[in-house]
Amino acid sequence: MNTVTNLPGSPQVAYRGDVLMLEDCAVADLAARFGTPLYAYSQSAMLAALSAYQRALAGRDHLICYAVKANSNLAVLQTFARAGCGFDIVSAGELARVLAAGAAPSKVVFSGVGKTRAEMQQALDVGVMCFNVESEAELETLSAVAVQAGRTAQISLRVNPDVDAKTHPYISTGLKGNKFGIAHERAVAVYARAARLPGIEIVGIDCHIGSQITEIDPYLDALDRMLDLVEAIEATGVTLHHLDLGGGLGITYADEQPPSAGELIGALLQRIDARGHAHRQLMFEPGRSLVGNAGVLVTEVLYLKPSDDADGKHFCIVDAAMNDMARPAMYEAWMGIVPCRLRDGPPVTYDVVGPVCESGDWLGRDRALAVQQGDHLALLSAGAYGMSMASNYNTRGRAAEVMVSGDQAGLIRERESPTELFRGEHLLP
Ligand SMILES: *Cc1c(COP(=O)(O)O)cnc(C)c1O
C-alpha cells in the first residue's frame, strides 16, 4: 500500500502509504536524525511558490521582494536570492540577514513604521533600492539622515488605502484604524512635501493591506484606490516609477481556498492594463504564500493525559510549544496536526498542548488522533511565522531547522542550547 495521500497545502507534504513524507524524506526519520521540536522545509515547495509569481509577471518590468519576517533563516533567503528574488525587510537585523545570504541591495526594500535613524543610515550606506515610508515624521527624518550622510534616499510612500482585507484583525493592516501607512487623503500632500525635501528621491508608491487574504476583491479595491492616487499625484508633476502592491496572499491551512498567485496577479494585471498603467514597474512583497505551505513543525508526543470524566478533555502533551509556534496562542489560528506514521486503532479527541506554563499554550484543540507516547506529530503549513516568531519563553531553546531537497536533508540552524540562552547575562558582583 504505497498510495500517495495528499494533505491540504503543498504537494511536497503527503503520505506515502502510512508514512508522512516531505519531498522524498520520511518526516519521522528527520525527527530521529535531528531531534525535536524540528522545523523542516521543502526547498522545491518554496521555489515552486516563487515561480508561480515569476511566471504570472513574466514579460513585465517587475520585482518580487520576499517579506523576510515570514521566515528569515539564511538558507531560505539564499534559496530565494539565487532564484532572482528581492527582499522586503523591516529592520537592520533583517538587512544584515539578507546581505549575509547574498542578496543584492538594489533588490531590497525597507518597510516598517518605526525605522530608527541608525537603521536608515545603515540602509543608505549599503544602498537599498527603496524605503517604504510610513509617516510624514519618518519622511522628514529620513531626508535629514540622508543629507547628513551625503546621500539620497529613494522612497515610496506606503499609503493606507482604507480597504477591508477581510482577515483576522491582528493581521489586517489596510484599514483606517491601523497604525500602518499614510492616510489615503493625505497622500497627495505628502508626496508634494517629499518632492521638496533635499535628501529624498521619489520612486514609487506602495500599500500592503493585510495577511492571509483569501479573496481577490480586497486587492482589486486597493488597486483601484492606488491607481486613483497615482493619477492624482502624477497630475501634480511628480513621477511614480513603480507600484508596489504588498504581500498578504493567503494559504490553505484547513479548507481556505485562496486564489493562486497566478489568478491574483492575472486579475490585477487586467485591471492595471485596462486603466492604462501597463508601463509601470510592478512590485509584490509576498511572505506567507512563498514559505507557509513548504514547512512542517515536527514534535514528539511526551505524554497522553486522559480525563476520567466522560465529557472531560484528553490532553496530548508534545515537546513543541507556543514559544516554537505562536500562531495558535496569538491568533487562535487553526493548523493541521497529523501523525508522522499512521497507526491503526480508534482515534481519541485530544487537545494538543506544549509544556509551557500557560493555559494559552496549545497547538490544536479537539483533534482526533490515534497516537501513543513517543510518536511524532507534524504541524502542517508551519513554514511562515513559525520559527521567525519563536521565543525563548520558559528558557526553552529554539528548535533546529532543516532544509529538504529530494531525499537529502541539511541542517540550516542548530538547536539552541541552554547555556546559549543566558550568554550575555551577568551575575551581580
Ligand atoms: C508582513 C508584510 C508582508 C508580507 O505579508 P504576508 O502576509 O506574509 O505575505 C509584506 N509587506 C509588508 C510591508 C509586511 O509588513
The ligand as a Tripos MOL2 file, in Angstrom:
@<TRIPOS>MOLECULE
LIG
   15    15     1     0     0
SMALL
NO_CHARGES

@<TRIPOS>ATOM
      1 C1          4.3430   41.2280    6.6050 C.3       1 LIG1
      2 C2          4.4430   42.0760    5.4020 C.ar      1 LIG1
      3 C3          4.4080   41.4930    4.1270 C.ar      1 LIG1
      4 C4          4.1730   40.0160    3.9090 C.3       1 LIG1
      5 O1          2.8920   39.5940    4.2900 O.3       1 LIG1
      6 P1          2.4390   38.0960    4.0070 P.3       1 LIG1
      7 O2          1.0560   38.0310    4.5270 O.co2     1 LIG1
      8 O3          3.3660   37.2000    4.7450 O.co2     1 LIG1
      9 O4          2.5100   37.8740    2.5340 O.co2     1 LIG1
     10 C5          4.5830   42.3200    3.0310 C.ar      1 LIG1
     11 N1          4.7720   43.6470    3.1750 N.ar      1 LIG1
     12 C6          4.8070   44.2400    4.3900 C.ar      1 LIG1
     13 C7          5.0320   45.7020    4.4800 C.3       1 LIG1
     14 C8          4.6470   43.4790    5.5280 C.ar      1 LIG1
     15 O5          4.6660   44.0740    6.7320 O.3       1 LIG1
@<TRIPOS>BOND
     1     1     2 1
     2     2     3 ar
     3     2    14 ar
     4     3     4 1
     5     3    10 ar
     6     4     5 1
     7     5     6 1
     8     6     7 2
     9     6     8 1
    10     6     9 1
    11    10    11 ar
    12    11    12 ar
    13    12    13 1
    14    12    14 ar
    15    14    15 1
@<TRIPOS>SUBSTRUCTURE
     1 LIG1         1 GROUP 0 **** ****
